[in-house]
Amino acid sequence: MTRSRRTLYRRTGAGMLRAAVNLSAPALPQWPGPDAPTEQWRSWLDPVWADDTFRRAVSNASPDLARQAEAVLDGRSNARRARRAALALARYAIRYEHRSTPFGLFAGVCLIDFGETSAVLVGEGHEIFARADPQALDEAIIAREADAALMADVEVCVNNLTQVRDGRVFVPSKGASEFSLALTPALALVLQAAKSPIRHAALADKLAAEFPQVVEQRQAAFLADLLRVRLLRSALRAPATIVDPAAALPVGALDVREREAYVDVRLDADVRLPVTVAVEMETAATALARLAPYPAGTAAWRRYTGQFAARWGEGAEVRLEQLVDPDNGLGLPDGFGSVSESPRPMSRRDRLLLELAGTAAVEGRRTVILSETLLEELEAAAGEPPTTLAPHFEVCAQVQARSLRALDRGNFRVRVHTVSRAAGTMTGRFRHLFPQAAAGQATLPPVDPVAELAQLSFHPSRVEADLLTRSPRVLPKMVSVGEFRGSDEAVLFPSDLVVGLRGSHLYLAVAATGKRLELLAPTAINFVWNNFTPPLVRFLAEISRAATPQLTWFDWGTAWTLPFTPALHYRRSILVAARWQLRARTLPGRTARLDEWAEQLHAWRGRAGVPDQVLLAMDDQRLLLDLTREMDLDLLRTHLAGSHVAVLYDAPPPDADGWIGGRAHSIVVAVRASR
């Protein structure tokens, strides 16, 4: 008898393969001891750096590390710096072979489809698309914006993230911080005159006419400072819908070598997976949706919605700028002004998961099989079932099968890596590589049936993340935040929007027409961390879906603090792998020899049941470590010395990538609610 399969989500559109460009890392010599002299580190580095392909990939990813490696090989480094360079190259060598996340020349992407049987063909004609390094580009723009003569004919406008409060002007800075200036008469003039784009020279003339006693050099320096702190945005800073921002600069303003510093790789690959894999991805998506810790939205958003209802009530619409003003409105939801999540109280779901993890640890089980009964119990423990499903999102997972034949016969597992907040989140920054796949965005379902989807375009609050937010325009409607936009562009700004309440759902609408909007942000930047995204951008991206289940990778809640949590398997899906936390204080200190330290590590591994191969988690990255190799032990010890805790996940089986020739990979599939 076939077990029934409850499906809340169905695949939509083409899938995306993310895969390592290379099948193997350069041959790594025997690892020198931590106290080895410079000559031994040079002997280790020499053959590794001699691998042309690896050297090009590392040089593109980290020019600084390339210079450090060259300095070691040229005899211009001491032992400490040589060891540091070797550790960094060792990490890159592991990533080179074992990590599929697109990154420079290390890994790339291609589209995949699904059929009755599987097929894989990977060639060597990968296409490389080069763009300017964001920081080099930013430096070039800053230099140009500081020169009034060069800026004379360039248009500028006030950043629409600027707020005026209590006689000061606030502009978002790095992370969730703000930069503030006193609201002087000169600044008030700029805020009024540059509401819409105006030539830099014309703005300078207005200042000169109003304040003739101020010398020209001081006025020029004043405008340069406003551009530097981003209160003014110039046309030199291309909006996020321009894939190559260097294209907005005058010819010759950026060195060609700098233009080619950042690359994307479109893989020369033709991949078809069996439909059964897509079905399993739908099953995993359904399970994760049912296991969402916040089925009706986070506590912060629920409080915010309640505050809106108490102050304005259902049916009222409030200007967005008034609503988010902390003096005249509600400000932003709790936690939007910090770079970490607020503590949350213990819930019934937390207690159940603590019991589940503790029982597995006591019984020595590394894996828990989720039965339908257990899944329903966890689902109920999270609270009342959602009244509205999240309309769409993406699932990123590794397909584990030893061969194509095994894959076709159904002998595979899907190991979930992560889940995005919406379709297009993980794949959006690659739209310029696959323009034919963008049409599906317009057909995605909104939460509110009467709402229209619109694209959210913005600059991140940290320059190094600039290219992660860039994606071509694919929707008729667009909301632009914190960008320069020409007067003739048909886009909406925060000042054009209002917020209303219908039932338990807040919504966005266009003030002039009343048309409701739901915004899609085509970037995989984690908004919850608040360190790369202006808070208002997060607000706009989340508000329409704030009362739907908040989907992430499987969330252990309070049990994340435990030293061990088991893997959770559901059907053929690994929703989350087994995980251990190792604290530096568990092992000998820095003065101990590596062999003494390793002996204690292996004793801990024996007690905790930790396998030879693990994935070391560093933020959202995973580094495969073989704890039987001295190099990997040194990498782990170095990590512990800096972070004081190491989070280790059970690694996939060695033959997990066999179906794709041993190539490290993951696939991204967008799903949409089936009801």
Disulfide bonds with the S-S distance in Angstrom:
none
